[in-house]
Structures are given as C-alpha cells and as structure tokens.
C-alpha cells in the first residue's frame, strides 16, 4: 500500500530516509515541500523515537516494527554463503538474534516492543518481513551471489 503514489516516488522516500544525517526531520520537511501528505510524513517521523512523534496509526506501528528488523535480516543474509534472502529461514534469524555481538547496533528490545505494539507474534513478524524483502530482493541487493 503506497497511498496512491507511484512506486518510484516510494523508492525516493526510501532513499531519502537513510541518507540524511538529521533524519527524519530534514527528510520530513523535504517531503512536505514536495506535497507528500502529512499522515505519511507523520509515519516517517514516528519511527524515530528521538522525534517525540507518537506512533498512532497501524502504518506508524508497522514501520517502526520493520525498521530495525530489516537491518538485522539484511545482516543475517549477508553473512550467509549464498548472500541471498530468498533462501533465508526464520531459524537463521532466530539463531543470530540470540548472539548479542552480531549486529550489536540492532536494538532487539525495541523490535520486540514494536512487534508487541503491532499485535503480532515476533517470529511470525520476522517471517512476514523476510517474505516482503524476498519480493524485492534484487532492488535490495539481496538476490545473492550463488544459486541456492
């Protein structure tokens, strides 16, 4: 669901998000200037706790529940021999989840809390996020280097 905006516009939002040091505030002002609806900008602002913007909608909670998790899933994918998300299993993420030294910048407590607020079981959510990321593996650079 992209609010009726073209896919290229949503990709632009994704590219702005991680590339601006003062994100998401500066990114939000750029998006508002470009005519992005305030509720979408609200979602972007709400995913960063330091903004103080509350997560009110399902979309707000969903973005927050996926944001750090996608980083962890990407890290797990890239240490696998295939470097492909297509053959990644929840079991592999669960194993790395327990290793606090692995992707130590990923706050697992925040992910657990966000998933609870979303009303989904953690490992079901992980499976859903893997599936979603698989559908755009090439765009994410996670299609792999070897055949699975």
N, C-alpha and C positions, 0 to 999 in steps of 0.2 A: 504494500500500500504506500503510494508516494504522493498522496494528496492531489493527484491530477497533474503533477509536474512531469515533464519528460525525464527519461532515465538519465540523460546527460546532465540535467540540472541536479539530480540527486547525487550523481557521481561528483560533481563540482562541490557540493556540500561536504561530501566525504573527504575530498582532497583539502578543502579549507580547514576542516576540523583539526587534523593533527599538525598542520604546518604553521600555525600561528602561535608564537610564544605566549601571548596573553590570552590564549583561547580559554574559554569560548567567548569572552566578552567582545573582543575585536571582531571575531568571526560573526558574532550575532549582529553587530552594528552593520557590517558589510551586507549581510543577508537581508536585514530590514531595509537598507538603502536600495537593494535590488528587488524589493517587493515581495519577499518571502513572507507568508502570513505569520502573524505574531505567535500563534499557537505552535507553529513549527519551531520558531526561534526559542520559545519557552522550553520546548523539549530539549533543544541543544543546551541551553543554559542550565537546565535542571540536572543534567547528567554529571555536572562538576560540582561536588559539594561546596567548594570554596566560594561559589557564586551566591549561596544562600537562597537560590531559587528552588522552591518546593516542587517535588515530583507529584503532580496532581492527576494526570491522565494515565490511562493504560500505556499509551505511547511513551510518556515520560518514564514510567517504571520499566518498560521493556528496553528502552535504550540504555538505561543505567544498568540493567541486569545483563546486557550483552557487551557493554563497552570493554571492561577489563577482561571478561571471559574470552572475547575474540583474540585478545593479545596472548593469553595463555594457550589457547588452542593453536594459534599460529606458531608459538614457540615449540609446542609438542610436535607439531607437524614437521617443522624444520630440522629437528634432531633425529627424525626417522630416516632410515636408509632410502626410502622412496621419495621423501620430501613432498609427498602428495597427501592432501587432506582427504582425497577420495577413498583411501583405504584406512583412514584413521578410525579407531574404535573408541567408544567411551571408556573402556577399560584402560587404554593407554593414557588418557587424560586423568583418570582417577589415580593411576599409579604416580604420575608426575605431580598431581595435586598434593599428595602426601609428602613429597620431597620439598620442604620449605626453601631449600637452597636453589631449586630450579625455578627460574623466572621469579626471583625473590621480590621483584618490584610489584608483582601482581598481588593485590590485597584480597586474599581468599575469604576473609571475614566479610568484607564489603560485598563480594559476589554472593556469598550465602545469604546475607541480609537482603540484598536486592532481589534475589530469586524468591525469597520468602515473601517479600512485599508484592511480587508479581503473582504469587499464589500457585507456583509450580514447584514440583519436586526437583532438587538440584540436578540429579543425573539425567532426568527427562529433559530438563532445560539444556544441559550440555549436548545431549543427542540432537535436540532441535537446532541448536546453533551450529553444530557440525554439519547437519543436513543443509542448512541455509548457506553456509560457507561453501559446501561442495557444489552448490548450484552456480556459484560464481568463482570457482577455483582458479580459472585462467586469469580473470581480472584481478584476483588477489595475489597472483604469482605462486599459487599453491597447487598447481596441477602436477608437480613432481618432475623429477629428473630421470626416473626409471619407471619401467612398466610395473604395475602392481601384480 
